[in-house]
Amino acid sequence: MQLLREVLSDTYKLKNELFS
């Protein structure tokens, strides 16, 4: 579960960078 949380966090950050 912890790993999934980190992956989602990284994905969210990446998404923000792409759309900023």
C-alpha angles and dihedrals in degrees: 000000000000091000092051089052092053092048092051090048092051091046091051091050092048091049091052091051092050094049100038 
